[in-house]
Amino acid sequence: MKDHLHGLVSQAIELLRNEGILPEEAQINVQIERTRDASHGDFATNAAMMMAKPARRKPRDLAEMIIERLPASDEVSKVEIAGPGFINFYLTSDALQAVIKKIVEAGEADGHSTVGEGKLVQVEFVSANPTGPLHVGHGRGAAYGATVADLLVAAGFRVHREYYVNDAGRQMDILAASVWLRYLQACGEEIVFPSNGYKGDYVLDIAAQLKQAEGERFQRAGAEVMADLPLDVQEDGSGDKELHIDAIIERAKSLLGAADYRVVFDHGLNLILNDIREDLQEFGVIYEEWYSERSLTEGDDNRVAIALKRLEENGHIYEKGGAKWFKSSAFGDEKDRVVVRDNGQSTYFASDIAYHMDKLERGYERVIDVWGADHHGYIPRVKAALEEEKIHQQIQKRKQQESLETTN
């Protein structure tokens, strides 16, 4: 309808130009806007006020001239002048209701366009750590991310919805240790549960299911489990809860062995992840891919190692205090960030660098991350890593181009 009214007003202005009322060189940008107040009609234009200076006439006089020259339209029932020279259009009931017919005829295609031209966009959202059930904050991210993805599809983009599963790292080890300790308690062992363990009732449920599925296969003596561990945090402030939980994790790995520890680890991970999947499906959110963080480091294709090696070769990694640091401050971050700890273990940030580099290498023309408010400080450091990756890709493309030119 805006286009239709724009055409009517433009024709009237052209007549005024032909009659010499408006100078030939005067360029008028006709704007048609919805009225804020329904009593002022359905649409309005300020064209007469825009013409006043070049035409050297009063806006209301020009508004009358425009109205007199408007072509007839079956979709306009009335035209009035308001205020200093606005022209208000009132539409016929048929014109107002015509959109309903168009919506019904278009069906599910209504509101869709081809502006995206089939370009491939990745939207990653929710991506909550599978260490517990989703909460209302995750629901916000789910609603927002799913809506963004659906809007992009409606605009003609090809959208890949992705959930990044944090199935590796210290927090997942804490979950595995928490499940095992609750399992041991279910087996009758006396265990003082660590202050830094996961204490939710869902951990008790997971442990009970583990005992039901595996019997007492993973049972170890409580005294052996807790012997000579660093003290947990005490009421007087002594002790260290971080050292305590890390020692329990190492004890679990040692007493269970790699294979059985992995069974306990995956038991907790899979139950929580299945619960997350079900919650999101009931919320109407479906993903094309659940991307495993663990896949970044397992197997021959260790993408974290590859990403860090590339950064190091390009001079963006340095060592300090036994750790490796990424020079993110050179790309706008407030400070440099650790990518490999002094114990040789890569950080979450290192995995995020590898993950986002992988996103770019998969050929997405745009990547959208929907994060929670608590990740606000993470934005500049990830952008820094992506900036380096874009520079790397530009260099590689230039080398390929130079190679082709040399060959030719």
N, C-alpha and C positions, 0 to 999 in steps of 0.2 A: 504493500500500500504506500509506503514511503516513496518508492520508485515512481509509482503512478502520480502522486501529488507533486513530486519533484518535476516530472515531465510537464504537468499542467502549468506550474509556476514558471518554468523555464520558457515555455512557449509564449506566455504572457509578457515576460521580460523581453523576449526577442522582438515582439511586436512593438514594444516601447522603444527599443533600440532602432528599429526600422523607421519609426515615426520621428526620430530625432530627440525624443524626450530623455533618453539615456545615451550618453556618448558611446561611440563604437568601441573605444579603447577601454572602457570601464569593464572590469571583470568582477562578476557577482557570483559568489559561492553560495548557491541556494542550499539552505539547511532546513530540513523538515524534522521536527521533533515531536514526541508524544507530549501532550499537555499534562501538567501536574494536577490540574483540577478539572474534573469531568464537565463542570459547568462551562468551561471555556472551550468545549469541543473535544475532538479526538486527537487532532494534530495541529501544529502551528508552525509558522515560518516568520522569520524576522527579515525577509528579503527587502521589504520596503525601507526599513531602517538602514540596511546595508547600502541601498541605492541613493539615500538622501543626499549625501555629500557630493558624489559625482553628478547627480541629476540636478543639484541645487534646488531641491524642493522639500517640502515638509513630508515626513514619513507617512502621516495619515493620508495626505493627498496622493502619494504614490501608491499606498495600499489600495485606495479606491480605484486608481487606474489599473492596477494589476487585476483586481477582482472583475472589473468591467471587461477585461480581455482574456479571462480564463476560459479555456475550451469547455464545452458542456461535458458533464460526466455523470453517468448513472450511479456512480458510487459515492457521490457527494450530495448531501441533502441541503446543506446551508453553509455559507461562508460569511464570516463577520470580522470586523476590525475591532481590536481591543487595545487598550492602553495607548502607548505612544505610537503604535503603528504595527502591532502584531496582526497577522492574518490567521484566524482560527477556522479550521475545517471540521464540519460535522458530517460524519459518514451515514449512509443509509443503513437500515437494519439488515438488508441483504448483504451489503459490503462487510458489515461487522460479523455476520454469521458465515460468510463464505469460507473463512479459515477452517471452520469445523468440517466442512465438506472435504477440504483439501487434506486435513489430518486423517479423516476416515479413509479416504482414497489411498493415501500414502501408507497407511498401516504402520508397521514397525520401521519403515524407512523415513517416517516423518522426523524432521529435524536433523537428518543426516546430510553430510556434504562430502565432497571429494577434495577438500582443501589440503588434506594430508598427503594426497598423491601416492598412497601406499607406502610411505616411508616407515621404516622399522624403528619403533620406540620401545625401550624397556622401562617398565615401572616396577621398582622394588619397594615393597611396603610391608608393614608389621614386623617381620623378621625378628620376633621376640626370641630371646634365648630359651631353648627348651628345657629350662630348669624348674618350671612350674606352670600352672594354668595361666591363661590369658586374663588380664584384668581390664577395667573400663578404659584405661588409657590406650591399651592396644586396640580396643574397639573404635576409638577415634581415628587411629591410624588406618584401620581396616576400611572404615567408611570413606575416609578422605582418599586413600589410594585407589580403592575400587571405583570411586566416582571419577577421579582423574583419568583412569584407564578407560572407562566407559565413554567419557566425553571425547577422548582421543579417537576411539573406534568410530564414534558417530561422525567425527570430522574427517574420516577417511584414512587414518593411520593404521598400520599393522602394529598391534600392541602385544608385547610379551610380558605377562604378569609373573613376577618372580618373588619367591620367599627365600631369603638367605638363612640357612639353618646353621646356627652356631653350635655345631656338634663336635667341637674340639676345644681345647684350652682348659684353663684352671677351673672356671666355674662349673664346667661339665664334670671335671674330676671331683670337685666338692660334692656335686649331686651324687655321683657314683659311690663315693665314700659314705655319704649320708644314708643312701639306700642300704648299703652293706651293713652299716652299724645298726640300723633299725631291723634288718634281717637277723643279725646276730642276737639282738634283744628278743626277737620273736622265737629264736631257737633256745632261749633261756639263759643266754650269756649276760653277765652284768657289765654293762658298758655305760660310762659317763659320756653322754652325748655332747659333742663340742659346741661351744657358743657360736662358732662361725659356720656350723652345718646348716643344711636346709631343714627347718623344723615343721613345715606344714603337714597337715594330716594326710595330704596326698602322698607324702614320702612313706608314711606308714602303710598306706594302701598298696603302693608299688612294692614295698618290702614283703608284704603278705602274699602278693601274687608271685613274687620271686620264690618264696618258700614253698608255695603250692606247686609251682612248676618244676622246681629243682630239688625239693626236699632239703636235706641238710648237707648237701654237697659242698657248699661254700662256708660251712661252719668252722670257725677257729676259736680257740680258747680266748675268752675275754682278757685274761691276764697277759697272754702272749700279744694280743693286739695292742693293749695299752701300755705295755712295759717300756720304761725309759723314754717316754715321749716328752718333748718340751712342754712346760706347763702352759695350760690354757690361761686366759686372762682371769685374774683373781679379784675378789672384792676390794682388796687394798690397791688394785691397779697394777700389781706385778703380773708377770707372765706375758705371753704374746699369742693372741688367738690366731694370727696368720701363720706363725711358725708351727703352732700346734696342729692346725688343720692340714698344712702341707706335709707334716710328718705322718699324719694318719693316712693321707693319700699314698705316700711312699710305702707305708706299712701294708696297706691293702694290696698294692701292686706286688710287693715282695711275697706276702703270704699266699696270695691267690695265684700268682703267676700271670704272665701276659694274656694267655688265652682265656682263663676264667675271669680275670679282671675285665676283659673286653665283654664277656657275656653279661656281667653285672652292669657295666657301663651302658651297653646297648639296650638292656632290659628297661632301665629307667628312661633313657632317651626315647625309645620307640613308643612306650606307653604315653609319655607326655606329648610327643609329637603327634600321635594319633588323636589325642584329645584336642590338641590345637587345630588339627585338620577338621575334625568334626564340628568344633565351635565355629570356625570360619565358614564352613559349608552351610551350616544352619543360618549363618548371618548373610549368606548369599555371595560369599567371596570364593572364587575358584581361581587357582593358579595354573599357568602353563608349566611351571617348573619350580621344584623345591631344590635349591642349589646347596649342596653340602660343603661347608667350610672344610671339612676333613679331606675332601677330594682335592683341595689345593696343595696338600702336602703328601698324600699317599701315592704310591706307585712311582713309576719312572718319571712321570711328568710332574715334578715338584714345582708348581707355579710360584709359590712363595720364594723359593730359592732362586728361581729364574728372574723374578721381579727384583729381588734385592741385588742380584748380580748385575742386572742391567743398570740399576741406580748407582751401584758402586763403580762400574766401568765408566759411567758418565760423570763421575766426580761428585755425586750427591750423597755419599755415605762416608762417615768418618768414625773412628773409634775413640772412645773416651771412657775411662773407668772400667775397662773390660767389656763395655757394651758397644753396640753399633747404633749410630744415630743418623737419621735422615735430615738433611739440611732444608727442612720445610720453611724455615724463616726466610730463605732466599726467594720463596714463592708467595710471601704474604702472610705466613703463619706467625703467631706471636713469639714462638720459640721452636727450636729443633725438637724432634721426637725420637724416642728409642724404638728401634725395629727389631733388635736382637738383644736380649738381656745378658747380663754378665755370666749367667749360667748356660748360655748357648741357646736358650729357648726363644723362639720368635714371639713377638707380641701380637695382640689382636690387630693393632694398626698395620703390622706387616701383612697379615692375612687380608685386611681390607684393601691395602694397596694392590695386592695380587688379584683380588676379586674384581676391583674396578678396572684394572688393566685388562683383565679377561673380558669384561663387558665391552670395552672398546674394540678388542680384537675380534669379538663375535660380530662386529659390523653394525651395531646399533647407531643410528644417526642422531639419536638423542637418548640420554639416560636420565631418568628421574628417580631420585631417592626420597622417600617419605619417612622422615625420622621423628622421634619424639623430642619434646622440648629439652630433655636432659642430654641430647646429643648436639646441642647448638654449637658447643665449642669444638666439635669434631669436624664441622664443615670446612674451615680453612685448611686443616691439615690434609684432608682427603682431596680437596681442590688442588692443593700444592702437588700432591703425587700425580694427579691427573694432568696437571699442567706440564710436568716433566714428561709424562707419557705422550702427550700430544706433540711436544717438541721432538721426542724420539721418533714418532711416526712420520713427522714432517721430514726429518733427516733421512729416514729410510726411503721415503717416496722420492726424495730428491736424488738419492744415490741410484735408485732404480731407473729414474728418468735419465740420469747422466749415463748410466750403463747402456740404456737403449739407444741414446743419441750416439754414443761411441761405436756401438755395433752397427748402426745404420750408416 
